[in-house]
Structure formats: structure tokens, C-alpha cells
Amino acid sequence: MVIPEIIYLIINNYLPMFGLIIAFKDVNFTKGIWASDWVGFKNFEYLFKTSDAMLITRNTILYNSAFIIINLIIAVGVAILLNEVKKKLFARFYQSVILIPYLISMVIVGYLVLAMLSGETGYINKQILPMLGMDPISWYSEAKYWPYILTFVNIWKHVGYLCVIYLAAIIGIDPEYYEAARIDGASKWQQITNITIPLITPVIVIMTLLQIGRIFYSEFGLFYQVPLDTGALFPTTNVIDTYVYRALLRLGDIGMSSAAGLYQSVVGFILVLISNYVVSKRNSDNALF
């Protein structure tokens, strides 16, 4: 039964790794990939020597770090609240509602954001700000607002998916733990902090490690489609993925884009190993006590 999955894994995940050689070659399609000239680390120089290298690296790391922390807190909190909904009909309805954004294409999300923030017809400029006595804001010309906008959009889109995972972990907890806690007079908050969170910690750790492994990757649609590729917003919306994409459109150099992808993968792999070591070390230290 496992053989088909192993074959799929080899074809889909391991055979393409031979393409990593592209990152070290000056690809010439007339010669072919294998016959193209070897350039070593020259393709990596474009990413590291550019004046925007620090900016795109900073944006990528800070955004993803914020997403990991904020999404974790909100998703766990919402999962705990959903677990308290005793009527199955309402519980399933709420789960479906919060999961819907995750299923929506980021292109559509970009137009939904435009409907809210458009300077001429946007709901916020036309309805919300006048009620507050504020002047309309040119959202697509002011880069300072977009760290908050992108963070909100990411939360809205992804919290539902994470919430369902954590909710499944919570449902799997033996109810006898809670019954014993109630008999001992534990409050709801004490049950959450001493039973729920500790027992779903392994799931939290796994999900966090998976996200840390992709901390140098950014959701392309979020940073490209939602800001509508607006040049004025690049200081706060440009990340490694969008920078490489724009460079690929201008230069057509797939070697450079492959080098960026390899760089992201290697750094993510190292971060996963470090994070896993720290978690394992912490667990072993706690076990000693």
C-alpha cells in the first residue's frame, strides 16, 4: 500500500532535485542545461549584492515571524472557543465559515482588498472614514499602512485552516481529564492552561516547525496580488519571492531564480534542524526534572 506513495514522493520531490544544478549554471537553451557553462556562485551574487538584498530579507523574515506568532495565538484561541460550542450544527457552521477564506484564491482576495481600499470606490474611504470624521486615505500610495494590511489579510485567510487542525487535536483529548479537573474545582481558564494547551503542544510544535522551515519563503499572491504590484509599496511589500519574480521577468535568467530558491531551501532546512534541536533539548531537560 505504501509503494504508490513512495513512487510519487520520489518522482515529485526527489527527481526534481537534479535541477539544482541550474543554480550554478548560465543556462543556454541552445546548449541545454547539462551543456551550459558552469558559473559557480555567480547566480547567487545577484541576490546578495543588490542594494535591495537587506530590504527583501528583512521583510521576508519579519513578516513570516509575525505570521507564525500571531496566527498561532489566534488559531489556538479560536479552536478552544469552537470546542466550547456544544451544538454540533453551530460548531460545523462556524468551522465552515472560518475555513472559507483559506479556500479563496489570492487573486480574488486581492480584488476584495481593492474593493475595501480603493481610493475612489473603496468601502473604507467612502463609508468608514467619513463616519469617523477622517479624510480619505490613498492606501495604494502609502507604504506605511501595508504591514498591518498584509498581516490582517494573512490572518483572515489562514487562521481557519490552522484552527481546524488545533481543534482536531483538542477534540482528541480524553474528556476524563476535564471531568477530573472540574471535580477538583478547576476553573475553565485553569483547564485550558493545564490540560488543553499542554496536551496539544506536540501539534503546535510540529506546525510551528513546518512554518519555520518556510520562513524564507513568502506567499507570492499575498505580496504580489494583494498590493497589485504597486511600485510605491515596494518598501513594505517586496520580499524575496516577488523580487526574484520581477527580476526573472526583466532578465529571463532562470539560473538566478533557481539560486534564490536553493538559498531559501537551505536556510529553511537549517532553521528546522536548529528549531527541532532546541525543542528536543528543552523536552529532554524537562524530562530530567
C-alpha positions as CSV (number, residue, x, y, z in Angstrom):
1,M,0.0,0.0,0.0
2,V,2.9,2.3,0.6
3,I,4.6,1.7,-2.7
4,P,2.5,4.2,-4.8
5,E,3.1,6.9,-2.3
6,I,6.8,6.2,-2.2
7,I,6.9,6.3,-6.1
8,Y,5.0,9.6,-6.1
9,L,7.4,11.1,-3.4
10,I,10.4,10.1,-5.5
11,I,9.1,11.5,-8.7
12,N,7.6,14.6,-7.3
13,N,10.2,15.5,-4.6
14,Y,13.5,13.8,-5.2
15,L,14.0,13.6,-9.0
16,P,13.5,17.4,-9.4
17,M,16.4,17.9,-7.1
18,F,18.7,17.2,-10.0
19,G,17.5,20.5,-11.3
20,L,19.5,22.3,-8.5
21,I,22.4,22.3,-11.0
22,I,20.6,25.1,-12.8
23,A,21.5,27.4,-9.8
24,F,25.2,27.0,-10.7
25,K,25.0,27.4,-14.5
26,D,24.5,30.1,-17.1
27,V,21.6,28.3,-18.8
28,N,21.7,28.5,-22.5
29,F,18.7,26.8,-24.1
30,T,20.5,26.1,-27.3
31,K,23.1,24.1,-25.5
32,G,20.8,22.5,-23.0
33,I,21.0,22.5,-19.2
34,W,23.8,20.0,-18.9
35,A,26.0,21.6,-21.6
36,S,25.5,25.1,-20.4
37,D,28.5,26.9,-18.9
38,W,29.3,26.4,-15.2
39,V,29.4,29.7,-13.3
40,G,29.6,28.6,-9.7
41,F,28.1,31.0,-7.3
42,K,27.7,33.8,-9.7
43,N,23.9,33.4,-9.8
44,F,23.8,34.0,-6.0
45,E,25.7,37.3,-6.4
46,Y,22.6,39.0,-7.9
47,L,20.6,38.2,-4.8
48,F,23.2,39.2,-2.3
49,K,24.9,42.1,-4.0
50,T,21.8,44.0,-4.9
51,S,21.0,47.2,-2.9
52,D,17.6,45.7,-2.0
53,A,19.1,42.5,-0.5
54,M,18.8,43.7,3.1
55,L,15.3,45.1,2.5
56,I,13.8,42.0,0.9
57,T,15.4,39.7,3.5
58,R,14.2,41.9,6.4
59,N,10.7,42.0,5.0
60,T,10.6,38.2,4.4
61,I,11.8,37.3,7.9
62,L,9.8,39.9,9.8
63,Y,6.5,39.2,8.0
64,N,6.8,35.4,8.4
65,S,7.9,35.7,12.0
66,A,4.8,37.8,12.7
67,F,2.6,35.5,10.8
68,I,3.8,32.4,12.7
69,I,3.3,34.0,16.2
70,I,0.1,35.8,15.6
71,N,-1.6,33.0,13.6
72,L,-0.6,30.5,16.3
73,I,-2.1,32.6,19.1
74,I,-5.3,33.4,17.3
75,A,-5.8,29.9,15.8
76,V,-5.4,28.2,19.2
77,G,-7.7,30.7,20.9
78,V,-10.4,30.2,18.2
79,A,-10.0,26.4,18.3
80,I,-10.6,26.5,22.1
81,L,-13.6,28.7,21.7
82,L,-15.1,26.4,19.0
83,N,-14.5,23.4,21.2
84,E,-16.8,25.1,23.8
85,V,-19.7,25.2,21.2
86,K,-21.8,22.2,22.2
87,K,-24.4,22.2,19.5
88,K,-22.9,20.3,16.5
89,L,-24.9,22.3,13.9
90,F,-23.5,25.6,15.1
91,A,-20.0,24.2,15.6
92,R,-19.9,22.9,12.0
93,F,-21.3,26.2,10.7
94,Y,-18.6,28.2,12.5
95,Q,-15.9,25.9,11.3
96,S,-17.1,26.2,7.7
97,V,-17.3,30.0,7.9
98,I,-13.7,30.4,9.2
99,L,-12.3,27.9,6.7
100,I,-13.9,29.5,3.6
101,P,-11.2,32.3,3.3
102,Y,-8.5,29.6,3.1
103,L,-10.2,28.2,0.0
104,I,-10.4,31.5,-1.8
105,S,-7.8,32.3,-4.5
106,M,-5.4,35.0,-3.6
107,V,-6.3,36.8,-6.8
108,I,-9.9,37.1,-5.6
109,V,-8.6,38.2,-2.2
110,G,-6.6,40.9,-3.9
111,Y,-9.8,42.3,-5.6
112,L,-11.7,42.0,-2.3
113,V,-9.0,44.2,-0.7
114,L,-9.2,46.6,-3.6
115,A,-13.0,46.8,-3.0
116,M,-12.3,47.9,0.5
117,L,-9.3,50.2,-0.1
118,S,-9.9,51.7,-3.5
119,G,-9.4,55.4,-3.4
120,E,-12.5,56.2,-5.5
121,T,-15.0,53.5,-4.6
122,G,-13.4,51.7,-1.6
123,Y,-15.8,50.9,1.3
124,I,-13.4,52.2,3.9
125,N,-12.8,55.6,2.2
126,K,-16.5,56.0,1.3
127,Q,-18.2,54.7,4.4
128,I,-16.0,54.1,7.4
129,L,-13.6,57.1,7.4
130,P,-16.4,59.7,6.8
131,M,-18.2,58.3,9.8
132,L,-15.1,58.8,11.9
133,G,-14.5,62.3,10.6
134,M,-11.4,61.4,8.8
135,D,-10.2,62.2,5.3
136,P,-9.9,59.5,2.6
137,I,-6.5,57.7,2.5
138,S,-4.7,56.8,-0.6
139,W,-3.9,53.3,0.5
140,Y,-2.1,52.2,-2.6
141,S,0.3,55.1,-2.3
142,E,1.2,54.9,1.4
143,A,3.6,52.0,2.1
144,K,3.4,52.5,5.9
145,Y,-0.1,51.0,6.1
146,W,0.7,47.8,4.4
147,P,2.5,45.8,7.1
148,Y,-0.8,45.9,9.0
149,I,-3.0,45.3,6.0
150,L,-1.0,42.3,4.8
151,T,-0.9,40.9,8.4
152,F,-4.6,41.2,8.7
153,V,-5.2,39.6,5.3
154,N,-2.9,36.7,6.2
155,I,-4.7,36.1,9.5
156,W,-8.1,36.2,7.8
157,K,-7.0,33.7,5.2
158,H,-5.0,31.2,7.2
159,V,-6.3,31.2,10.8
160,G,-9.3,29.0,9.8
161,Y,-7.1,26.2,8.4
162,L,-4.8,26.2,11.5
163,C,-7.8,26.4,13.7
164,V,-9.3,23.2,12.3
165,I,-6.0,21.4,12.9
166,Y,-5.8,22.5,16.5
167,L,-9.5,21.8,17.0
168,A,-9.0,18.3,15.9
169,A,-6.2,17.9,18.4
170,I,-8.4,19.3,21.2
171,I,-11.3,17.0,20.3
172,G,-8.9,14.1,20.7
173,I,-8.2,14.9,24.3
174,D,-9.8,12.4,26.7
175,P,-12.8,14.1,28.4
176,E,-11.9,12.4,31.7
177,Y,-9.1,14.9,32.2
178,Y,-11.7,17.7,32.2
179,E,-14.1,15.8,34.4
180,A,-11.3,15.2,37.0
181,A,-10.4,18.9,36.8
182,R,-14.0,20.0,37.3
183,I,-14.3,17.7,40.3
184,D,-11.1,19.3,41.8
185,G,-12.7,22.7,41.3
186,A,-10.6,23.9,38.4
187,S,-11.9,26.9,36.5
188,K,-12.2,27.0,32.8
189,W,-9.0,29.0,32.4
190,Q,-7.1,26.5,34.6
191,Q,-8.4,23.7,32.4
192,I,-7.2,25.5,29.3
193,T,-3.8,26.3,30.7
194,N,-3.1,23.0,32.5
195,I,-4.9,20.4,30.2
196,T,-5.7,21.8,26.8
197,I,-2.6,23.7,25.8
198,P,-0.1,21.2,27.3
199,L,-1.8,18.2,25.5
200,I,-1.9,19.9,22.1
201,T,1.7,21.2,22.4
202,P,3.1,18.5,20.2
203,V,0.8,19.5,17.4
204,I,1.7,23.2,17.9
205,V,5.4,22.3,17.8
206,I,5.0,20.3,14.6
207,M,3.0,23.1,12.8
208,T,5.4,25.7,14.0
209,L,8.4,23.8,12.8
210,L,6.8,23.4,9.4
211,Q,6.3,27.1,9.2
212,I,9.8,27.9,10.4
213,G,11.1,25.7,7.6
214,R,9.5,28.1,5.1
215,I,10.3,31.3,6.9
216,F,12.4,32.4,3.9
217,Y,9.5,31.7,1.6
218,S,6.6,34.1,1.2
219,E,3.1,33.6,-0.1
220,F,3.6,35.0,-3.5
221,G,0.0,36.0,-4.0
222,L,-0.2,37.9,-0.7
223,F,2.7,40.1,-1.5
224,Y,2.1,40.4,-5.3
225,Q,-1.6,40.2,-6.0
226,V,-2.9,41.9,-2.9
227,P,-0.8,45.1,-3.3
228,L,-1.5,44.9,-7.0
229,D,2.3,45.1,-7.8
230,T,2.3,48.8,-6.9
231,G,5.8,50.3,-7.1
232,A,5.1,52.8,-4.3
233,L,4.5,50.0,-1.8
234,F,7.7,48.0,-2.5
235,P,9.5,49.2,0.7
236,T,7.0,47.2,2.8
237,T,5.6,44.6,0.3
238,N,8.7,43.5,-1.6
239,V,10.0,40.1,-0.4
240,I,12.5,37.6,-1.8
241,D,9.9,35.7,-3.9
242,T,8.4,38.9,-5.5
243,Y,11.8,40.4,-6.1
244,V,13.1,37.3,-7.9
245,Y,9.9,37.1,-9.9
246,R,10.2,40.7,-11.1
247,A,13.9,40.1,-11.8
248,L,13.0,36.9,-13.8
249,L,10.5,38.9,-15.9
250,R,13.1,41.6,-16.7
251,L,16.2,39.4,-17.2
252,G,14.7,36.0,-18.0
253,D,17.5,34.4,-16.0
254,I,16.3,31.1,-14.6
255,G,19.7,30.4,-13.1
256,M,19.3,33.3,-10.8
257,S,15.8,32.4,-9.7
258,S,17.0,28.8,-9.1
259,A,19.8,30.1,-6.9
260,A,17.3,32.1,-4.9
261,G,15.1,29.0,-4.4
262,L,18.1,26.9,-3.3
263,Y,19.1,29.6,-0.9
264,Q,15.7,29.7,0.6
265,S,15.5,25.9,0.9
266,V,18.9,25.5,2.5
267,V,18.3,28.3,5.1
268,G,14.8,26.8,5.9
269,F,16.3,23.3,6.3
270,I,18.9,24.7,8.7
271,L,16.3,26.6,10.7
272,V,14.2,23.5,11.0
273,L,17.1,21.5,12.3
274,I,18.0,24.2,14.8
275,S,14.4,24.6,16.0
276,N,14.0,20.8,16.3
277,Y,17.2,20.6,18.3
278,V,16.1,23.4,20.7
279,V,12.7,21.8,21.2
280,S,14.2,18.3,21.7
281,K,16.8,19.7,24.2
282,R,14.1,21.5,26.1
283,N,11.9,18.4,26.3
284,S,14.8,16.3,27.5
285,D,15.7,18.8,30.1
286,N,12.1,19.0,31.4
287,A,12.1,15.2,31.5
288,L,15.0,15.1,33.8
289,F,13.1,17.2,36.3
